[in-house]
Amino acid sequence: MKPQSIAVDQPQYVESIQAGRGIAALLVVIHHAAQKAHALSGGAIPLFDFGIIGVDIFFMISGFIIYFVTANKTMTHVEFMEKRIIRVFPLYWGLSLLALLVFIFVPKLINSNAQQPTDIAASFFLWPTSAPYLVNNGWTLTYEIIFYGLWALVALPTARPKNAYLACLVLAAASFIGLLSGIDYKVMNFSLFLEFAFGVAIGVAFKKGLIRQSTPASIVLIVVGAFLAHLAISEGLGSSELRGFALAIPSAMIFFGLISLGPFWARLRVILAIGDSSYSLYLFHPFILVAIPLTVKLLGFTSVPQILAISVAICIASIWASHMVYRFVEFPLTQMMRGMIKSAKSFNAARAR
């Protein structure tokens, strides 16, 4: 069967992206659950360090989406940042406030294994720091916000392909210059901006109809990309200043393979549902996974099968709970914020007449 290009207005475009989001979020959840199970079992349950690739895939998706939603459209810098802030901050700030309450009353439940004290101010303002945030996964949002700012400055008000290429060059340059700057990579790992550049480049290719549906080729890309990522992570590059350089190409291969599968994802409704709630899952799952050590100790479990069973059960519970957060908190909150902004603009426009 001859490979077919995926049109940008086809439903499988959305399904492919949602599937990518869902898989990326699941990788991160399993990684964090495995860390807890590993510690509780005295190392008998292996770590799942490969799961960190979920973050790198998220950065790819972000680059892809930002190009796609702004491509060949006229949008002011303020409009763009306004939309991104509404998308990122309401849920994040809400969960940060929840974490702050927990931190005040039961501090051992927040970043209990961290080597530095939790940085509360940085948690809310997302400025770079080596200290943990209240919602520890929030560190990735710092990179997202900086990427949005760079994109607004370089690619807008009209994100044509040439603007996108320029943005990719700026992101790549930032990665290399940052590496030479001497800034502690635990504060700001500049190499990660390269992954946004790859995502943008894939978005340009997609928009031009250059991505083809081919299940065999997609599977090969995903498998080879996962193998290369495993090698890099096994060598410790996933937790180094070279992370972006080491994982950009493997992550791009995985992401490219995922979106090239096209209509395949329509059959996997669970993955698509997880993709819908992936932002909630990414931020909220640590609140649920804290129950793994609490439950194991409460029940007095010590065997590997028992610890593994509790870990799996609570992972599943975190997926369900996060979907509820998406349905009843994230989605309504985002819609409410958009409505408030729209109403404020309409009111101001009416007053100006």
C-alpha positions as a printed Julia matrix, in Angstrom:
353×3 Matrix{Float64}:
   0.0    0.0    0.0
   1.39   3.39  -1.01
   1.99   5.75   1.93
  -0.41   8.7    2.08
   0.26  12.16   3.46
  -1.77  13.17   6.49
  -3.84  16.27   5.8
  -3.88  18.82   8.59
  -7.67  18.95   8.66
  -8.1   15.2    9.12
  -9.32  13.88  12.51
  -6.29  11.58  12.82
  -4.09  14.67  13.15
  -5.74  15.52  16.47
  -5.83  11.86  17.48
  -2.12  11.4   16.76
  -1.18  14.41  18.89
  -3.48  13.34  21.73
  -2.03   9.83  21.6
   1.47  11.31  21.79
   0.46  13.37  24.81
  -1.12  10.38  26.5
   1.91   8.14  25.97
   4.3   10.86  27.14
   2.3   11.4   30.32
   2.1    7.66  31.02
   5.87   7.31  30.64
   6.41  10.02  33.27
   3.86   8.49  35.67
   5.41   5.02  35.4
   8.89   6.52  35.89
   7.83   8.19  39.14
   5.92   5.17  40.4
   8.92   2.92  39.68
  11.15   5.22  41.73
   8.93   4.73  44.76
   8.57   0.98  44.22
  12.34   0.65  43.76
  13.01   2.37  47.08
  10.35   0.4   48.95
  11.62  -2.94  47.6
  15.24  -2.23  48.48
  16.12  -2.09  44.78
  14.44  -5.39  43.89
  11.96  -3.62  41.6
  13.97  -1.97  38.81
  13.85   1.7   38.01
  12.2    2.88  34.81
  14.54   5.73  33.9
  13.47   5.45  30.27
  10.25   7.16  31.37
  11.98  10.54  31.5
  11.74  10.57  27.69
   8.09  11.52  28.22
   9.21  15.06  29.11
  11.32  15.32  25.94
   8.37  14.14  23.85
   6.19  16.77  25.53
   8.67  19.46  24.47
   8.52  18.12  20.9
   4.72  18.24  20.98
   4.8   21.79  22.33
   7.04  22.98  19.49
   4.83  21.21  16.97
   1.57  22.61  18.36
   2.81  26.18  18.74
   3.88  26.27  15.1
   0.69  24.62  13.95
  -1.71  26.95  15.78
   0.12  30.11  14.68
   1.23  29.11  11.17
   0.34  31.73   8.55
  -1.98  33.49  11.01
  -1.68  37.06  12.22
  -1.54  37.18  16.0
  -0.16  39.89  18.24
   2.43  39.04  20.85
  -0.02  39.89  23.62
  -2.77  37.69  22.16
  -0.38  34.77  21.85
   1.03  35.03  25.38
  -2.44  35.59  26.78
  -3.65  32.3   25.28
  -0.6   30.41  26.52
  -0.89  31.83  30.05
  -4.57  30.84  30.21
  -3.59  27.35  29.07
  -0.74  26.88  31.54
  -1.28  28.81  34.75
  -4.84  28.3   36.11
  -4.46  24.58  36.81
  -0.81  24.89  37.75
  -1.44  27.68  40.26
  -4.43  25.82  41.67
  -2.37  22.7   42.29
   0.52  24.79  43.63
  -1.85  26.31  46.2
  -3.03  22.81  47.12
   0.58  21.67  47.47
   1.37  24.74  49.59
  -1.42  23.81  52.02
  -0.08  20.26  52.24
   3.44  21.64  52.67
   2.33  23.85  55.57
   0.46  21.15  57.47
   2.27  17.92  56.42
   5.63  19.07  55.0
   7.08  15.57  54.75
   4.63  14.8   51.94
   6.16  17.46  49.65
   9.66  16.87  48.25
  10.66  14.81  51.29
  13.69  13.34  49.48
  14.89  16.62  47.97
  18.42  17.8   48.72
  17.35  21.46  48.77
  14.39  23.2   50.44
  11.32  23.81  48.31
  11.37  27.2   46.58
   7.85  28.55  47.1
   8.29  31.83  45.21
   9.84  30.11  42.18
   7.0   27.59  42.3
   4.46  30.28  41.48
   6.5   32.48  39.17
   8.34  29.64  37.41
  11.71  31.31  37.44
  14.69  28.99  36.95
  16.07  27.37  40.08
  17.84  24.19  41.11
  15.5   23.87  44.09
  12.29  21.82  43.78
   8.93  23.43  43.12
   5.83  22.72  45.2
   4.51  20.82  42.17
   7.85  19.32  41.27
   6.96  18.62  37.64
   6.42  22.35  37.23
  10.1   22.79  36.32
   9.26  21.88  32.73
   6.78  24.76  32.53
   9.69  27.16  33.0
  11.08  25.93  29.67
   7.63  26.15  28.09
   7.18  29.8   29.1
  10.64  30.76  27.86
   9.93  28.97  24.57
   6.65  30.87  24.21
   8.46  34.14  24.79
  11.13  33.34  22.2
   8.49  32.24  19.72
   6.51  35.45  20.21
   9.62  37.58  19.68
  11.0   35.73  16.67
   8.08  34.12  14.8
   5.15  36.49  15.33
   3.01  38.35  14.35
   2.74  35.99  11.34
   4.42  32.6   11.73
   5.43  31.79   8.18
   7.82  28.88   7.53
  10.79  31.25   7.24
   9.92  32.68  10.68
   9.71  29.15  12.02
  13.15  28.3   10.6
  14.55  31.43  12.23
  12.98  30.43  15.55
  14.57  26.98  15.21
  17.97  28.6   14.67
  17.49  30.84  17.71
  16.48  27.86  19.86
  19.43  25.81  18.63
  21.8   28.74  19.21
  20.42  29.17  22.73
  21.13  25.49  23.38
  24.78  25.77  22.35
  25.44  29.21  23.83
  23.85  28.15  27.1
  26.14  25.14  27.22
  29.14  27.47  27.07
  27.74  30.01  29.51
  28.8   28.18  32.63
  25.31  28.38  34.15
  24.54  25.34  36.31
  22.44  23.01  34.16
  20.35  22.15  37.24
  19.17  25.75  37.22
  18.69  25.98  33.44
  19.49  23.17  31.03
  19.73  25.14  27.79
  20.16  22.0   25.69
  16.44  21.25  26.11
  15.49  24.17  23.85
  16.8   22.09  20.96
  13.86  19.74  21.46
  11.36  22.55  20.9
  13.21  23.36  17.67
  12.81  19.76  16.49
   9.11  19.92  17.32
   8.7   23.09  15.28
  10.57  21.52  12.35
   8.29  18.48  12.43
   5.31  20.85  12.55
   6.53  22.6    9.39
   6.95  19.23   7.65
   3.48  18.19   8.75
   1.89  21.43   7.58
   3.5   20.99   4.17
   2.1   17.47   3.86
   5.51  15.81   4.03
   4.56  13.33   6.77
   3.28  10.1    5.31
   1.08   7.4    6.78
   3.11   4.22   6.91
   2.62   1.79   9.76
   5.81  -0.27   9.17
   8.0    2.84   8.88
   6.35   4.39  11.95
   6.99   1.3   14.06
  10.63   1.18  12.95
  11.08   4.87  13.85
   9.52   4.38  17.29
  11.55   1.24  18.08
  14.87   2.67  16.87
  14.2    5.99  18.6
  13.33   4.21  21.86
  16.5    2.1   21.61
  18.7    5.16  21.05
  16.99   6.96  23.92
  17.55   3.94  26.17
  21.26   3.93  25.32
  21.59   7.67  26.07
  19.67   7.45  29.33
  21.62   4.34  30.41
  24.82   6.34  29.96
  23.5    9.03  32.28
  23.01  11.62  29.55
  19.35  12.04  30.47
  20.34  13.71  33.74
  23.19  15.8   32.37
  23.71  19.17  30.7
  23.76  17.29  27.38
  20.24  15.89  27.77
  18.72  17.86  24.9
  21.56  17.02  22.52
  21.41  13.33  23.47
  17.63  12.89  23.39
  16.44  15.35  20.71
  16.9   12.96  17.78
  15.55   9.83  19.57
  12.56  11.83  20.84
  11.94  13.25  17.37
  11.99   9.74  15.91
   9.49   8.52  18.48
   7.22  11.55  18.04
   7.43  11.42  14.25
   6.57   7.73  14.37
   3.61   8.32  16.68
   1.97  10.99  14.54
   2.7    9.04  11.35
   0.5    6.19  12.58
  -2.52   8.39  11.8
  -5.88   6.56  12.03
  -4.4    3.7   14.1
  -5.0    5.75  17.25
  -8.76   5.95  16.65
  -9.0    2.36  17.95
  -7.29   3.16  21.25
  -9.85   5.33  22.97
  -8.24   4.94  26.39
  -4.95   6.41  25.14
  -6.83   9.29  23.51
  -8.74   9.95  26.74
  -5.46  10.01  28.65
  -4.15  12.4   26.01
  -7.09  14.74  26.63
  -6.26  14.85  30.33
  -2.48  14.61  29.92
  -1.75  18.05  31.39
  -3.81  17.25  34.49
  -2.18  13.82  34.72
   1.31  15.26  34.37
   0.79  17.8   37.15
  -1.58  15.91  39.46
  -0.22  12.36  39.56
   2.41  13.09  42.26
  -0.44  13.93  44.65
  -1.78  10.39  44.16
   1.5    8.49  43.91
   2.42   9.64  47.41
  -0.07   6.97  48.48
   2.28   4.19  47.3
   4.7    4.32  50.26
   1.9    5.25  52.68
  -0.2    2.24  51.63
   2.7   -0.21  51.58
   3.78   0.82  55.08
   0.22   0.89  56.41
  -0.45  -2.65  55.19
   2.98  -3.91  56.21
   3.79  -5.22  52.74
   7.38  -6.25  52.1
   7.35  -8.66  49.16
   8.02  -7.55  45.6
   4.65  -8.79  44.22
   2.77  -6.91  46.95
   4.65  -3.65  46.41
   4.31  -4.0   42.65
   0.56  -4.63  42.92
   0.05  -1.55  45.12
   2.14   0.57  42.75
   0.18  -0.53  39.68
  -3.16  -0.01  41.42
  -2.24   3.5   42.55
  -0.89   4.34  39.08
  -4.27   3.42  37.64
  -5.98   5.46  40.37
  -3.81   8.47  39.47
  -4.91   8.2   35.83
  -8.59   8.1   36.81
  -8.26  10.9   39.38
  -6.38  13.09  36.91
  -9.1   12.58  34.32
 -11.63  13.78  36.91
  -9.41  16.83  37.54
  -9.42  17.48  33.81
 -13.2   17.17  33.49
 -14.21  19.08  36.59
 -11.32  21.49  37.18
  -8.92  22.04  34.27
 -11.42  22.23  31.41
 -14.08  24.34  33.19
 -11.42  26.61  34.69
  -9.78  27.21  31.32
 -13.13  27.91  29.68
 -14.06  30.3   32.49
 -10.78  32.21  32.13
 -11.25  32.47  28.36
 -14.79  33.73  28.88
 -13.64  36.33  31.4
 -10.93  37.62  29.05
 -13.4   37.76  26.16
 -15.97  39.61  28.27
 -13.36  42.1   29.49
 -12.29  42.82  25.92
 -15.89  43.28  24.79
 -16.55  45.62  27.72
 -13.45  47.69  26.97
 -14.33  47.85  23.28
 -17.84  49.05  24.12
 -16.48  51.76  26.43
 -14.09  52.93  23.71
 -16.95  53.63  21.28
